[in-house]
Amino acid sequence: MPTKKISNKYVLDSSVITDGRFIEEIRQGKLDGATLIIPEAVLAELEYQAGRGQEIGYTGLKELKNLQLLVQEHQLQLIYSGDRPERNADGRIESGDVDSLVSQVAESEGAVLMTSHRIQSMVAEAKGIELQYVGSAEEEGLDKIQLIKYFDENTMSVHLRVGTPPKAKRGTPGKMDIETIDDNALTERELERVAQEIVEMAEVHPDGFIELDMGGATVVQLKDYRIVIAHPPFSDALEITAVRPVARTTLDNYKHAELLKKHMREKYRGVLVSGAPGAGKSTFVQAMIDAIEAENWVVKTMEKPRDLQVSENVTQYTALDGDMANTANILLLVRPDYTVFDEMRETHDFQVFADMRLAGVGLVGVVHATRGIDSLQRLIGRVELGMIPQVVDTVVYIENGDVAEVLEVGFTVKSPAGMGDSDLARPVIEVREFDTKQVKYEIYTFGDQVVVMPLEESMDMIKPIWRLAERQLEREMNKILKTPVSVQFNNDSRATLYVDDRAKPQVIGRGGQRINELEAQFGLKLDVRTFKEANTERGQEAHVVTGDTHVILDAPKGLRGQSVDVMADGHLLFTGAVSKSGSMKLMWGTEPAEAVLDAMEDGYKIFVRKGKSR
């Protein structure tokens, strides 16, 4: 209970300033003629917070500005008093030091301490300081703040921005529509008030916390609501976006439910759940958590922000000291059966996921991706390629609120599809369809590149492997032979190696020894020919330039003014004439231009050779 007031002087702490409620009391005339004392410690704290881009600091400074406008109208005396707090070794201002300095000002001034901070009020009462406790937002209830009033049972997200009407995204996962809630555009003052209510509620509500507050961006979690506040300079205008789940389902509502349950029961798994934003990933993961928990397994989560809706038995952890690696260390001591990592974005997140998985923990990771295979590709370069099947054995892709695809990840040693020679065998990651067990993708290294190759019935899909191999072999051969080379695959196990006339004997070697060594090294039969022979067979490479109206082929000097065949991959595209300046101009939209562009899009180089007499 607040003590009886005997002073007309009030000391305002940071909580009551950022809350803004005392401003309303002034406007109502309740504090007319009073002396308002702002401790220098409070001003320093608000300056520090605003300097770090924290919403609470901006809010407090704006309220002090509003206070200045009311001083004359309500006969107020506004003074600043007390000492400024010292910064620690990291340059930070400790809130405990600020609270202590505020109490000292109230004692020395014989003033009433006005606060909405419960602990500060208890300390003041213990010291015998006069107190006026301003009820917090928590005491009014979460449903009293303006933001929550924009939501109905079908609303997934609310979007508020200065100068525009409030909008809401409503429907079900994968079937959302944007609706205008109110025709009136929001003013900056209105939106600042909404932001104040959110920050205040997060400070005091038992199910609320501020996950991030820096650089003009504040992320708040209030029960089911994840709220992002953005203001200049981070954004060009004040904006608030609030998101919450709109559906709670069970795993039985999804495709492959029984297979997935059986799959998860067999052993601890490494699962990636992927999908586009708003596709229903979080809703699916919550159903998966419920199913795992039903097997009497211990489940924990790693989240930033913590917005998954789970049972009371599931503890939700965030980044300890800002680093999920620290959280992982604690979880290894806790020893859960499964941990859900929501959401993984940065390289460090994937590395922490891999470390935990290799330690034997069952893991479910949530990632943004537009295809199932894309989520697996995000591990490439972040986790050693050969370790990926040990880290992730299952990929679940969510689209329009349902399971669109499930992939299994395995490991074998073989020749990749399209490379028939057994000498080309290497470690290959096979990605199979979950139910049919048909291989859909192969992942392997080719030279210094990682190849993710989709497998189809059509032999046309093998051609890209040849082109990739040609480029890689050219680089390797250049290093070994120290001379320019060109490679053209003839089939899976044979290629033609083109070199300069003078280099041909060196490449073949005495008795064919050098070429035999190269064939053994690369697992290919190599036919060695000269560039002159290449010019005759497939021509010389042409430089292609695409202009605004034409596709221009620059031919070698020896073909100027002649009739030539334009080739790609050994196939004739068309026959034409080279101008005396050495170029061929093909108008956009014509068949020759489209043939050249299609061939280049498929990865082929364009060659020209002297036209054969007809």
Secondary structure, DSSP 4 states (H G I P E B T S, - for coil): -PPPP--SEEEE-HHHHHH-HHHHHHHTTTTTT-EEEEEHHHHHHHHHHHHTT-HHHHHHHHHHHHHHHHTTTTT-EEEEESPPPPP-TTSPPPHHHHHHHHHHHHHHHT-EEEE--HHHHHHHHHHT--EEEPPPHHHH-GGGSHHHHT--TTEEEEEEEBTS--EEEEEETTEEEEEES-SSPBPHHHHHHHHHHHHHHHHH-TTEEEEEEETTEEEEEETTEEEEEE-TTTSSS-EEEEE-------GGGSTTHHHHHHHHHHS--EEEEEE-TTSSHHHHHHHHHHHHHHTT--EEEEESS------TTSEEE--BTTBHHHHHHHHHHH--SEEEEE---SHHHHHHHHHHHHTT-EEEEEEE-SSHHHHHHTTBTTB-GGGHHHH-SEEEEEETTEEEEEEEEEEEEEPPTT---GGG-EEEEEEEETTT--EEEEEEEETTEEEEEE--SSGGGTHHHHHHHHHHHHHHHHHHHSS-EEEEEEETTEEEEEE-GGGHHHHH-GGGHHHHHHHHHHTSEEEEEEHHHHHHHT-EE-EEEE-SSEEEEE--GGGTTSEEEEEETTEEEEEEE--TTSEEEEETTSHHHHHHHHHHHTT---EEEEPPP-
